[in-house]
Structures are given as structure tokens and as C-alpha cells.
Amino acid sequence: MTLMELQDREEIRELLARYCFLLDARDLGAFAQLFAEDGEWISRNGRAAGRAAIEALLDGLVPVPREGARRKHLTCNIVIDLAGASAQVRSNFLVVRDSAAGPVIAVAGTYADRLVKAGGRWLFASRELFHDIAGESGLDTAPAPA
């Protein structure tokens, strides 16, 4: 493995980690910037293409972090197949959320990603979520409170 391949792999792992931190913080503007301009986000909760559409979709789903509505995304078992300025990545995810009874697993599953390197950074061309184990996700069904 070359030094460039190792660097690319580390940058991809960083992209996956930033996704979790930004989503948990509900920093949806920065979150959308992790995607290519025409990138796609696909899950059982909706589908969006393009940064503005991804941000708008998640704005209607992700609760504002507050007592009783906090969530933590975890990503592991990352497999990266590099092909120059593109990559295929598979990983597992787990979302833990607040509940009246304490922390609960909201959902666990698999991410299937297509990545592109553009402008010197790795971005999601497509991120598809497969919910293998689904409980109550704690997502908003109405817009977040002001």
C-alpha cells in the first residue's frame, strides 16, 4: 500500500466521523457540505439529491439536541475499496438515543457509500443507509421547534 493510499483511507475515515459529529450536533449546513454538489442521501426516512435538498430533508427529521432528545451516531467495521479519485465504502452504524427509561439503541445497520475526491477532499457521492435492526429512532415528524 502506498503512502497516498494510506492518506486517502485516513481522510475517508475522518469523513465518516465528521458525518456522525455534525449530525449529532444538528449542524446540517456543515453536514450537507460533506456531500458532492449532486450527492445523494438515501434511507427508509427519505431520499434527497444535492446539498440543499439533503439539508432540508434532515432539517425535518433530526431533532434539536436537548434533554430527552439527544442522539449519538457510531460507525465501525469500515471497509474501503479505493479506485483512484473514487471509493466504495461499507461500514456498520449504531444510533443510541435518549428515552424516558435511559439510553436505547434506536437503529443499527449498514452504510453503502460511493465517494469521490474533489477539490482535494473526499465527499459522499452517495450514502445509502440499510436499517438492519430498527427500533424507535426518535426522529421528528414535524419541523424542529424554533
N, C-alpha and C positions, 0 to 999 in steps of 0.2 A: 504494500500500500504506500502511495506517495504522500509526501507532506501536504500537498494540496488536497488530496482526498481526506486526510485526517482533519484538516481545517474545515473542509466542507461539511463533514459529518458533525463536527462540534458546533458549527453555525446552525445546522439543521436542528440539533438537539436544543440549542438556545431558542430557536423559533418556536418549537413545541412548548418550551417552558414559558416563554413570553405569552403565548396564547392563553395558558392557564391563569397566569397572574393578572393579565389585562381583563379577562372575562370575569374573574372573581372580584376584581375591583370595579367592574362595570365601566371601564374606560373604553367605551365602544368605538370612539373615534380612532384611538391608537390601535385598538383591536382590528378594525377594518383595514388599517394600513399594513397588516401582516399578510394581506391577500394581494395578488396581482390585480391590476385595474379591472380585469374582466374575470377575476377569480370567483369561484363558486363555494358556497357553504350549503351542505345537503344533510338533512336529518329527518326523523319522523315528525319533528316540530315545524318543518318548513324548509323552503329552498330559496336561495337568493343568489343572484349573479351581479357582480360589480360591488365596489366598496360601499357606495351609498346605500344600496339595497340590503347588503349584509348588515350594516349598522342599523338600518331601520327595522329589519326583521328582529334582530337581537334586542333592540330597544323595547320592543313589545313583549319579549319573552323573559329577559333576565331581570329578576327582582333587584331593587336597590338594596345594597348590603346594609342591614340594620339588625338589631336584636330580633332573633327568631327567623331571619331570612338570609342568613349567611350561607355561602356555598364554597366548597373547595374542590377544584379540579386537580386530579393527579394523572400523570401519564407515565407509562412504563413499558418494558418489553419492546423497545424501539428497534425496528429492523429497517435499514436504509439501503436501497439499491441505487447507486449513483450512475448516471449516464451523461457525463459532461455537465452542461448547464441545466439539467433536469434530474429529477429523482423521484422514485416511488418509495413511499414510506408507509409502514404499517406499525401500529402501536396499540396498546390497550389503555383504556381510561377508566377512571372511577370518579364519581362525584359524590361527595359527602355533604349533607345539608343539615341545618338546624331543624329540630322538631320540638314539640312540647315535651316529648319523652327523652330528649337529648339527641346527640348526633345519630343520623341514619344514613345508610347508603341509598342514594337516590337512583343511581343508574350506573351500570358498568357495561363496557362494550369495547368496540374496536374502531379506530380511525383508519381510513384508507385515504392516503394523501398523494396527490401529484404536486410536485414542487418545481419551481423554475427559479433560476438565478438571474436577476435583472437589476441593473444598476449596482452591481457588486454585492447584492444581498439576496438571500433565499426568501421566497414568498410562496404562499399557497396558491397554486393554480386551481386546485380543487381539494376540498376537505369533506369527506363523507363519513358520517357517524352511523355505526351499526349498534343499536341498543340491544345487547345480548341478554342483559339482566336489567329489567326496568321496574322501578318502584314509583313512588310519588316524587317527581322531580323538583317540586317546589317552584315551578316556573309561573310567571304572571300570565294570566289570561286576559288582563286589561292593561292599558298603559300604566307605567310606573307613576306613583304619586309625585306631585311637584314639590 
